[in-house]
Amino acid sequence: MMTYDKILRMAMEQSATDLSCQPEDFSSAENQVVISQTSENAHKYLELPFFCQLVTYGNNVVASVNENIAAFVKTYINKYGAVGCFETPAILSLNEELMKYRHKVCFMARYYLPVPELMVVQECPYQLKVMEKREFEKYYLPQFGNAICAKNSERDVIAVGAFEGSKLVGLAGASADCDSMWQIGVDVLPEYRRQGIASAITSRLASEIMHAGKVPYYCAAWSNIKSARNAVKCGFRPAWVELTAKSIDFVNKMNGSE
């Protein structure tokens, strides 16, 4: 059985691959700045190299950046530290510098890892079914777009559905975003929420992922309180946070302002 220390180590090793640094860098008392590079073993959803990516596991800040902004970022993270550099108004000053290179702060998210001794498979009033790829392919629908993604369907490996008769009312899917870690996404139909479905399918899927020898992990926006509560209820705890800069064109496209 995996221990939390082993799970955390695996997460740091993957983050090190993503950021072009060493796993030990995340446990250092000193902030680290490295030049971002490509890696075939990085998370599959990443576009590398980064222009500016900040990550903290709580001890320090590791920044993986373009060399043009390395000096500024080093000053920035040393000035504001592992907490302050992820908050406004400090981020506003970072954004001003990024805009000189036609980039902006784009993504900010908190990531959760499971604590094995806290993991309990939850129950709900509906039938749960563990599904392989061939069984959930028909559910690539907008209402389940967080659980499974048609655009990246090749990464979806396993799912747990909650059914009322033959009707799928909730779905949790696992995306094999890298070799050792599978990310969990969850959707419950609006009229079926607040019945424990999300925690039931999430916790069952997390258990299945662990039995497959992989690390389940969970991502939620800082403002998504419902999602964070679901993670905690299923035995996950906050492990690291990320801030990602993207090009102005990318940000504008996301905002629908192109």
Secondary structure as the mmCIF struct_conf table of DSSP 4:
data_model
#
loop_
_struct_conf.conf_type_id
_struct_conf.id
_struct_conf.beg_label_comp_id
_struct_conf.beg_label_asym_id
_struct_conf.beg_label_seq_id
_struct_conf.end_label_comp_id
_struct_conf.end_label_asym_id
_struct_conf.end_label_seq_id
HELX_RH_AL_P HELX_RH_AL_P1 TYR A 4 LEU A 19
TURN_TY1_P TURN_TY1_P1 SER A 20 SER A 20
BEND BEND1 CYS A 21 CYS A 21
HELX_RH_3T_P HELX_RH_3T_P1 PRO A 23 SER A 27
BEND BEND2 ALA A 29 GLU A 30
STRN STRN1 GLN A 32 ILE A 35
TURN_TY1_P TURN_TY1_P2 GLU A 40 ASN A 41
BEND BEND3 ALA A 42 ALA A 42
TURN_TY1_P TURN_TY1_P3 LYS A 44 TYR A 45
BEND BEND4 LEU A 48 PRO A 49
BEND BEND5 PHE A 51 PHE A 51
STRN STRN2 CYS A 52 THR A 56
BEND BEND6 TYR A 57 ASN A 59
STRN STRN3 VAL A 62 VAL A 65
HELX_RH_3T_P HELX_RH_3T_P2 GLU A 67 ILE A 69
HELX_RH_AL_P HELX_RH_AL_P2 ALA A 70 GLY A 84
TURN_TY1_P TURN_TY1_P4 CYS A 85 PHE A 86
BEND BEND7 GLU A 87 GLU A 87
TURN_TY1_P TURN_TY1_P5 THR A 88 PRO A 89
HELX_RH_AL_P HELX_RH_AL_P3 ALA A 90 MET A 99
TURN_TY1_P TURN_TY1_P6 LYS A 100 ARG A 102
STRN STRN4 HIS A 103 PRO A 114
HELX_RH_3T_P HELX_RH_3T_P3 PRO A 116 LEU A 118
BEND BEND8 PRO A 125 TYR A 126
STRN STRN5 GLN A 127 GLU A 132
HELX_RH_AL_P HELX_RH_AL_P4 LYS A 133 PHE A 136
HELX_RH_3T_P HELX_RH_3T_P4 GLU A 137 TYR A 139
HELX_RH_3T_P HELX_RH_3T_P5 PRO A 142 PHE A 144
TURN_TY1_P TURN_TY1_P7 GLY A 145 ALA A 147
HELX_RH_3T_P HELX_RH_3T_P6 ALA A 150 ARG A 155
STRN STRN6 ASP A 156 GLU A 164
TURN_TY1_P TURN_TY1_P8 GLY A 165 SER A 166
STRN STRN7 LYS A 167 SER A 175
BEND BEND9 CYS A 178 SER A 180
STRN STRN8 MET A 181 VAL A 188
HELX_RH_3T_P HELX_RH_3T_P7 PRO A 190 TYR A 192
BEND BEND10 ARG A 194 GLY A 196
HELX_RH_AL_P HELX_RH_AL_P5 ILE A 197 HIS A 211
TURN_TY1_P TURN_TY1_P9 ALA A 212 GLY A 213
STRN STRN9 VAL A 215 ALA A 220
TURN_TY1_P TURN_TY1_P10 TRP A 222 SER A 223
HELX_RH_AL_P HELX_RH_AL_P6 ILE A 225 LYS A 233
TURN_TY1_P TURN_TY1_P11 CYS A 234 GLY A 235
STRN STRN10 PHE A 236 SER A 247
HELX_RH_AL_P HELX_RH_AL_P7 ILE A 248 MET A 254
TURN_TY1_P TURN_TY1_P12 ASN A 255 GLY A 256
#
